[in-house]
Amino acid sequence: MTDDEACFAYLAEGNAKQARKRVAADLLIRDEDGRVLLVNPTYKDNWDLPGGMVESNEPPRTAGARELAEELGLTVTAGRILVLDWVGPHGPWDDQLMFIFDGGTLSPAQVKTIRISDPEIAEFVFVEPAEATSMLRPDMAQRLARALDALATGVTYYSE
């Protein structure tokens, strides 16, 4: 492989054979009272943090902010990573990387601008963290607990 074209072809072939992972990016958003923003997706049995699936070649942080704007018409800058989890294959799904970013604290004026703008979301609510735990799937409740701890300690959590 002495020419650039042959090298590029070789690398492209290798790239085509490598694993593709599903990636999701959620945002932990709070109001000034410390309550957590949850959304009720129409396609799931449980409430969830706002966010969603990362598109091909899209950075996870950008995806979380994009999903928030698409679903709730809310523009925020996603902050640091609070949680990164590898989720193994389950049901019909391949494995996945799950990011939770700090979505910050919204002012009362920002909270008033939230509007559902995507049919995938039935409703949204701000709830105390303890109540959020009972509304989320157990794995998401554990992620939320770690994300809240990450906010308090400055640690980023990773698990698999």
N, C-alpha and C positions, 0 to 999 in steps of 0.2 A: 504494500500500500504506500506507494511513493507519491501518488498524486492526490490532490485534495478531493477530487470527485469520487475516487474509489474509497477514500477514508470516510467521507460523508455517507456514502451508500452503506458501508459496513456498520457505522454507528447508527444510522437510521434503522437498519434491519434489527440490530440489538435492541434499540428503543421500542420497536414494534412488538417485541417478544416479552418485554418486561411487564410486571404486574401493574394494573391500574386499580387504584383504591378509590372507594367512595369517600367523600369528605363532606362533613357538615360543619357549619359555623353558626353558633348561637351567641346572643349578647345578653349579659346580665345587666339589666337596667333597673334603677331604683327611682323612687320619688323622694322628695325631701323628708318624708317621714320614715324612710328606710324600707318601705314596702317594695316588693319585687314585681316587675311586670311579667305577666303570663298571658299566653294566647291559647285559645281553644280551637285547634285545627278541626276542620270538618271531616278529615280523613283518618283521624286517630281517636282512640277511646279516652285518652288522657290529655290534660292541659300540657303545655310545653313552654320553654323559653322562646322568645322571638328569634328568628333566624331561619336557616334552611340549608339546602344542598348547594355546594360549590359547583359552579359550572366548569367545563373543560378549560384548563389554562388560566383560571381565575384565582387570585390570591384569596385565602380563607378570610382574612380580615375584611377585604373588599366585599366578599360574598355576604358576610353577616350584615354589613351596612346596607348593601343592595337589597337583601331580603326584607330588612326592616322598612326601608323606603317603599318597596313594592307592596308589602302587606299592610302597613299602618300609616304610610305617608309621613314617616318620621325620619328626619335626617340627623344622624349622630356620627361622630368619629369613633370607630371602635378602638379601644385602648389596648392595654397589654393583655397577653394570654393569661388567663386564670387557671384553666384546666385544658389538658390535652389527653384524650383517652383513645386507646386502640380498642375497638369493639370487634370481637371475633365474628365469624360467619354465624348467621342464625336464620332460621326459616328460609325464605327464598333469597335472602340478602348475602352478598359477599361481605368481607370485612370492611371496616370503616375507620377513619380517623375523625374524632369529634373534638372540635375546638369550642371553648367558651371564652369570649373576650369581655373585658370590662366595657360596658356600654354607658357608664357614667350615671350621674344623678340628674333627673329632669326637674326643671323649675315648674311651678304650677302652670305658668303660661304655656310651656312646652307640652305638658300633659293634656291641656285643653285642645291642642292641635291634632291629637291622635285620632285618626279615622281609619276604619277598616276599608281597605282599597283592593282586597283580593278575596275572591270567593272561597279560598282555602281556609280563611279565618272566620269563625262564627262570632267570636267575641274576644275581648281582652279585659284584664282586671289587674289592679295592683293589690297585692295581699302581703300580709306578714310572712316572713320566711317560714315559720312553723306551719302556717296554713298551706303555703305553697307545697310543702313536703307531702301533705296528704292529697294534693291534687295531681301530682306528677307520678309517672311510672317510678317504681323503686330505683331503677338505675339513674334516672334523671334527678330524682330527689337526692341521691348520693352525690351526683355531680354538682348540684346546686349547693349543697352543704360545703363541699370542697371549694367551690368558687367563692362563697361568702367568706370562708376561712382564708382563702388566698388574698382577698381584699384586705382583710385585717392584718395579715402577717407579711404580705409582700412576697410570699412564696408562690411559685407556679407548680401545680400538681400534674403529674403524669401517671397514668396507670394502664395496665393491659390485663 
